[in-house]
Amino acid sequence: MEGAGIHKTGSCHMATHMLNNGTDTRFIQAMLGHTLLPSTQIYTVASVE
């Protein structure tokens, strides 16, 4: 995560951090290889602030 410039603590999925920092959901969907968007949207409800 440090290599991606994310400097937060916690045990959260990298996709959640990416969403919290403005990454498009469709990009994350493609990166994770999810066929269905709802599979990716699970990460929109998890957050460590």
N, CA, C and O atoms as a GROMACS GRO file, in nm:
protein
  196
    1MET      N    1   0.082  -0.118   0.000
    1MET     CA    2   0.000   0.000   0.000
    1MET      C    3   0.087   0.125   0.000
    1MET      O    4   0.050   0.226  -0.060
    2GLU      N    5   0.200   0.120   0.067
    2GLU     CA    6   0.288   0.237   0.064
    2GLU      C    7   0.334   0.268  -0.077
    2GLU      O    8   0.347   0.384  -0.115
    3GLY      N    9   0.359   0.164  -0.157
    3GLY     CA   10   0.400   0.182  -0.296
    3GLY      C   11   0.293   0.253  -0.378
    3GLY      O   12   0.324   0.317  -0.478
    4ALA      N   13   0.167   0.241  -0.335
    4ALA     CA   14   0.056   0.307  -0.404
    4ALA      C   15   0.030   0.446  -0.345
    4ALA      O   16  -0.061   0.516  -0.389
    5GLY      N   17   0.111   0.485  -0.247
    5GLY     CA   18   0.095   0.617  -0.187
    5GLY      C   19  -0.015   0.625  -0.083
    5GLY      O   20  -0.062   0.734  -0.050
    6ILE      N   21  -0.056   0.510  -0.030
    6ILE     CA   22  -0.160   0.508   0.074
    6ILE      C   23  -0.092   0.488   0.208
    6ILE      O   24  -0.032   0.383   0.233
    7HIS      N   25  -0.100   0.588   0.292
    7HIS     CA   26  -0.030   0.585   0.420
    7HIS      C   27  -0.128   0.586   0.536
    7HIS      O   28  -0.129   0.678   0.617
    8LYS      N   29  -0.211   0.483   0.544
    8LYS     CA   30  -0.308   0.468   0.651
    8LYS      C   31  -0.285   0.337   0.722
    8LYS      O   32  -0.233   0.241   0.664
    9THR      N   33  -0.324   0.332   0.847
    9THR     CA   34  -0.313   0.207   0.923
    9THR      C   35  -0.449   0.138   0.923
    9THR      O   36  -0.551   0.199   0.891
   10GLY      N   37  -0.448   0.013   0.959
   10GLY     CA   38  -0.573  -0.064   0.965
   10GLY      C   39  -0.562  -0.189   0.881
   10GLY      O   40  -0.470  -0.204   0.801
   11SER      N   41  -0.656  -0.277   0.900
   11SER     CA   42  -0.655  -0.401   0.824
   11SER      C   43  -0.773  -0.402   0.728
   11SER      O   44  -0.865  -0.482   0.741
   12CYS      N   45  -0.768  -0.313   0.633
   12CYS     CA   46  -0.875  -0.296   0.537
   12CYS      C   47  -0.826  -0.344   0.400
   12CYS      O   48  -0.707  -0.338   0.371
   13HIS      N   49  -0.916  -0.389   0.319
   13HIS     CA   50  -0.882  -0.435   0.185
   13HIS      C   51  -0.832  -0.319   0.100
   13HIS      O   52  -0.885  -0.208   0.109
   14MET      N   53  -0.732  -0.343   0.020
   14MET     CA   54  -0.676  -0.237  -0.064
   14MET      C   55  -0.782  -0.171  -0.152
   14MET      O   56  -0.773  -0.051  -0.178
   15ALA      N   57  -0.881  -0.246  -0.198
   15ALA     CA   58  -0.987  -0.189  -0.280
   15ALA      C   59  -1.064  -0.082  -0.204
   15ALA      O   60  -1.106   0.018  -0.263
   16THR      N   61  -1.084  -0.102  -0.074
   16THR     CA   62  -1.153  -0.002   0.006
   16THR      C   63  -1.072   0.126   0.013
   16THR      O   64  -1.127   0.236  -0.001
   17HIS      N   65  -0.942   0.113   0.035
   17HIS     CA   66  -0.854   0.231   0.038
   17HIS      C   67  -0.858   0.303  -0.097
   17HIS      O   68  -0.861   0.426  -0.102
   18MET      N   69  -0.856   0.227  -0.204
   18MET     CA   70  -0.859   0.288  -0.337
   18MET      C   71  -0.989   0.366  -0.357
   18MET      O   72  -0.987   0.478  -0.408
   19LEU      N   73  -1.102   0.308  -0.317
   19LEU     CA   74  -1.230   0.377  -0.328
   19LEU      C   75  -1.231   0.504  -0.244
   19LEU      O   76  -1.279   0.608  -0.288
   20ASN      N   77  -1.179   0.495  -0.122
   20ASN     CA   78  -1.175   0.611  -0.033
   20ASN      C   79  -1.088   0.722  -0.088
   20ASN      O   80  -1.102   0.838  -0.049
   21ASN      N   81  -0.998   0.689  -0.179
   21ASN     CA   82  -0.909   0.789  -0.238
   21ASN      C   83  -0.948   0.826  -0.380
   21ASN      O   84  -0.870   0.885  -0.454
   22GLY      N   85  -1.072   0.791  -0.419
   22GLY     CA   86  -1.127   0.840  -0.544
   22GLY      C   87  -1.111   0.752  -0.668
   22GLY      O   88  -1.142   0.796  -0.778
   23THR      N   89  -1.063   0.629  -0.652
   23THR     CA   90  -1.049   0.541  -0.767
   23THR      C   91  -1.186   0.497  -0.816
   23THR      O   92  -1.273   0.464  -0.735
   24ASP      N   93  -1.206   0.496  -0.946
   24ASP     CA   94  -1.333   0.458  -1.005
   24ASP      C   95  -1.364   0.312  -0.976
   24ASP      O   96  -1.277   0.225  -0.985
   25THR      N   97  -1.491   0.285  -0.939
   25THR     CA   98  -1.534   0.150  -0.906
   25THR      C   99  -1.514   0.052  -1.021
   25THR      O  100  -1.478  -0.064  -0.999
   26ARG      N  101  -1.536   0.098  -1.144
   26ARG     CA  102  -1.520   0.010  -1.261
   26ARG      C  103  -1.374  -0.031  -1.280
   26ARG      O  104  -1.346  -0.143  -1.322
   27PHE      N  105  -1.282   0.060  -1.248
   27PHE     CA  106  -1.140   0.026  -1.257
   27PHE      C  107  -1.106  -0.082  -1.155
   27PHE      O  108  -1.037  -0.179  -1.187
   28ILE      N  109  -1.155  -0.065  -1.034
   28ILE     CA  110  -1.128  -0.165  -0.929
   28ILE      C  111  -1.192  -0.298  -0.966
   28ILE      O  112  -1.134  -0.404  -0.942
   29GLN      N  113  -1.311  -0.294  -1.024
   29GLN     CA  114  -1.379  -0.415  -1.070
   29GLN      C  115  -1.289  -0.491  -1.168
   29GLN      O  116  -1.270  -0.612  -1.155
   30ALA      N  117  -1.234  -0.420  -1.265
   30ALA     CA  118  -1.147  -0.482  -1.365
   30ALA      C  119  -1.019  -0.534  -1.301
   30ALA      O  120  -0.973  -0.644  -1.334
   31MET      N  121  -0.961  -0.455  -1.210
   31MET     CA  122  -0.836  -0.494  -1.144
   31MET      C  123  -0.853  -0.622  -1.063
   31MET      O  124  -0.763  -0.707  -1.061
   32LEU      N  125  -0.969  -0.636  -0.997
   32LEU     CA  126  -0.994  -0.754  -0.914
   32LEU      C  127  -1.047  -0.872  -0.995
   32LEU      O  128  -1.054  -0.984  -0.944
   33GLY      N  129  -1.085  -0.848  -1.120
   33GLY     CA  130  -1.136  -0.955  -1.204
   33GLY      C  131  -1.280  -0.994  -1.174
   33GLY      O  132  -1.322  -1.106  -1.203
   34HIS      N  133  -1.355  -0.901  -1.116
   34HIS     CA  134  -1.496  -0.929  -1.085
   34HIS      C  135  -1.580  -0.917  -1.212
   34HIS      O  136  -1.568  -0.820  -1.286
   35THR      N  137  -1.665  -1.014  -1.236
   35THR     CA  138  -1.756  -1.011  -1.349
   35THR      C  139  -1.872  -0.917  -1.320
   35THR      O  140  -1.914  -0.841  -1.407
   36LEU      N  141  -1.924  -0.923  -1.197
   36LEU     CA  142  -2.041  -0.845  -1.159
   36LEU      C  143  -2.002  -0.727  -1.069
   36LEU      O  144  -1.924  -0.744  -0.975
   37LEU      N  145  -2.055  -0.609  -1.099
   37LEU     CA  146  -2.024  -0.491  -1.021
   37LEU      C  147  -2.062  -0.505  -0.873
   37LEU      O  148  -1.988  -0.457  -0.788
   38PRO      N  149  -2.174  -0.570  -0.839
   38PRO     CA  150  -2.206  -0.585  -0.696
   38PRO      C  151  -2.097  -0.656  -0.616
   38PRO      O  152  -2.084  -0.634  -0.496
   39SER      N  153  -2.020  -0.741  -0.680
   39SER     CA  154  -1.908  -0.806  -0.611
   39SER      C  155  -1.805  -0.704  -0.568
   39SER      O  156  -1.743  -0.718  -0.462
   40THR      N  157  -1.786  -0.601  -0.648
   40THR     CA  158  -1.691  -0.495  -0.616
   40THR      C  159  -1.751  -0.396  -0.518
   40THR      O  160  -1.681  -0.344  -0.431
   41GLN      N  161  -1.879  -0.370  -0.530
   41GLN     CA  162  -1.945  -0.270  -0.445
   41GLN      C  163  -1.947  -0.308  -0.299
   41GLN      O  164  -1.975  -0.224  -0.213
   42ILE      N  165  -1.918  -0.433  -0.268
   42ILE     CA  166  -1.907  -0.476  -0.127
   42ILE      C  167  -1.807  -0.388  -0.055
   42ILE      O  168  -1.824  -0.358   0.063
   43TYR      N  169  -1.701  -0.348  -0.124
   43TYR     CA  170  -1.596  -0.268  -0.061
   43TYR      C  171  -1.638  -0.125  -0.032
   43TYR      O  172  -1.567  -0.054   0.040
   44THR      N  173  -1.750  -0.080  -0.086
   44THR     CA  174  -1.795   0.056  -0.061
   44THR      C  175  -1.856   0.073   0.077
   44THR      O  176  -1.873   0.185   0.124
   45VAL      N  177  -1.889  -0.038   0.144
   45VAL     CA  178  -1.948  -0.029   0.277
   45VAL      C  179  -1.845  -0.053   0.388
   45VAL      O  180  -1.878  -0.037   0.506
   46ALA      N  181  -1.724  -0.092   0.353
   46ALA     CA  182  -1.619  -0.115   0.451
   46ALA      C  183  -1.522   0.002   0.450
   46ALA      O  184  -1.479   0.046   0.344
   47SER      N  185  -1.490   0.052   0.566
   47SER     CA  186  -1.399   0.166   0.571
   47SER      C  187  -1.330   0.172   0.705
   47SER      O  188  -1.389   0.142   0.809
   48VAL      N  189  -1.202   0.210   0.703
   48VAL     CA  190  -1.125   0.237   0.825
   48VAL      C  191  -1.078   0.380   0.814
   48VAL      O  192  -0.995   0.411   0.729
   49GLU      N  193  -1.130   0.467   0.898
   49GLU     CA  194  -1.097   0.609   0.891
   49GLU      C  195  -1.017   0.648   1.012
   49GLU      O  196  -0.979   0.764   1.026
   0.00000   0.00000   0.00000
